[in-house]
Amino acid sequence: MKKAFVIGHPIKHSRSPLIHGSWIAEHGIDGSYEAIDVAPENLPAFMERLRAGEFVGGNVTIPHKEAVFAVCDSVDPLARTIGAVNTLVRLPDGRIHGFNTDYMGFLGNLDQNAPGWDGGAAPALVLGAGGAARAILVALQSRSIPIILLNRTRATADRLASELGGDIIIGALDEVNSAAPLAELVVNTTSIGMHGTRFEDFDLDVLRPETLVTDIVYVPLVTPLLADARARGLRTVDGLGMLLHQALPGFEAWFGVRPEVTPGLRAKVEATL
């Protein structure tokens, strides 16, 4: 039996067991996927369990995404660029390979729910320059999309842009109403939207009619930003699809089957929000 996992601290909130468990059942796989709470001080010991063959691999979430770098034998170049690993695979010789599927989840979500979103020449407006923004920027760069990056602390955005390189214009978050009319895609990578918080000074009326607005926050499923965009007739994509699509590459690597993100699976996970 092939066993996989998601580790974090805490971990009870994770929807990953529901996602992967559904695929295991759907494809009749002799396997399991479990959430395991691993405190930071216990991470090295857990990784030895993986190395010894107890698991075929698993997912990594907060607070371990950076720490696992030190215990991986190899890391995908894009994961190094993003600065975090969220998926581990045990190789046949016991070595551990780490990669990051967050950027795949972001692209897969938009490709499925807003086909053709990347066909224009206008830039994407990315709000926030924290850890979550890295994967989004890498994803956009992989599609050759120019980027406007706004952050409360401009120095943080400057540092991130210099690390990634490429076509990234930097600004402060209070410049959003000047930058927004230039964009055909708006991406919120900040925590604004959770607990009812909103971008108080962002006037969505300045956006182009064809602009697509997406949020990586998925609790709540419809954030105030998405609700305001929909009220203005703009296209929106919520963040739940990113969670679902980022799970695909890991499942395929562990169990040898490429599953699909279906409306039924989405409904299952949405019912838990």
QUIMO-V420064 format. One record per run of one state. SS is the DSSP state (2 for helix, 1 for strand, 0 for the rest). FROM is the first residue (numbers start at 0). LEN is the number of residues. If there is no record, write none. Layout:
BEGIN
ss=SS from=FROM len=LEN
ss=SS from=FROM len=LEN
END
This chain:
BEGIN
ss=0 from=0 len=1
ss=1 from=1 len=7
ss=0 from=8 len=7
ss=2 from=15 len=11
ss=0 from=26 len=4
ss=1 from=30 len=7
ss=0 from=37 len=2
ss=2 from=39 len=12
ss=0 from=51 len=5
ss=1 from=56 len=4
ss=0 from=60 len=6
ss=2 from=66 len=5
ss=0 from=71 len=2
ss=1 from=73 len=2
ss=0 from=75 len=1
ss=2 from=76 len=6
ss=0 from=82 len=4
ss=1 from=86 len=4
ss=0 from=90 len=5
ss=1 from=95 len=4
ss=0 from=99 len=2
ss=2 from=101 len=12
ss=0 from=113 len=9
ss=1 from=122 len=5
ss=0 from=127 len=3
ss=2 from=130 len=12
ss=0 from=142 len=4
ss=1 from=146 len=5
ss=0 from=151 len=2
ss=2 from=153 len=11
ss=0 from=164 len=3
ss=1 from=167 len=5
ss=2 from=172 len=10
ss=1 from=182 len=6
ss=0 from=188 len=5
ss=2 from=193 len=3
ss=0 from=196 len=7
ss=2 from=203 len=3
ss=0 from=206 len=5
ss=1 from=211 len=4
ss=0 from=215 len=8
ss=2 from=223 len=8
ss=0 from=231 len=3
ss=1 from=234 len=3
ss=0 from=237 len=2
ss=2 from=239 len=7
ss=0 from=246 len=1
ss=2 from=247 len=8
ss=0 from=255 len=7
ss=2 from=262 len=8
ss=0 from=270 len=3
END
